[in-house]
């Protein structure tokens, strides 16, 4: 039988693409209100170019900075993930913390001490909420689940110039 890992309520809807060894808990996420527009997007950084890949029709305000489709990323500590909004890209890193069998993902912009938890806001949507990390760093590459680019519904101040 496969080992089951519990995920934070913040991951529930984000885990649609979860692997068979990861299961989500059932708490209600902070859902987007009908018609709520994304103010930005979290995307994986292309390993070859060091740049975030974003599509021309991504649905996020101003997220069109490249010619390819938005890049997925994995939920693992140290994953390069960028925030794109208003035609600007803020490079950052994903940090994953483990508290027992619960994982929480935080995005940290380069040069900042702030860490923003990825709070579930529906399918492929998150809110970035500044909060101190809970648990201990999960440096073993877990949970490793691949996520589609995430529409951000609450953008950090100062990153959306």
Secondary structure, 3 states (H helix, E strand, C coil): CCCCEEECHHHCHHHHHCCCCECCCCCCCCCCCCCCCCCEEEEEECCCCCCECCCCCCCCCCCCCCCCCCCCEECCCCCEEEEEECCEEECEEEEEEEECCEEEEEEEECCCCCCEEEEECCCCEEEEEECCCCCEECCCCCCCCEECCEEECCCCCCCCC
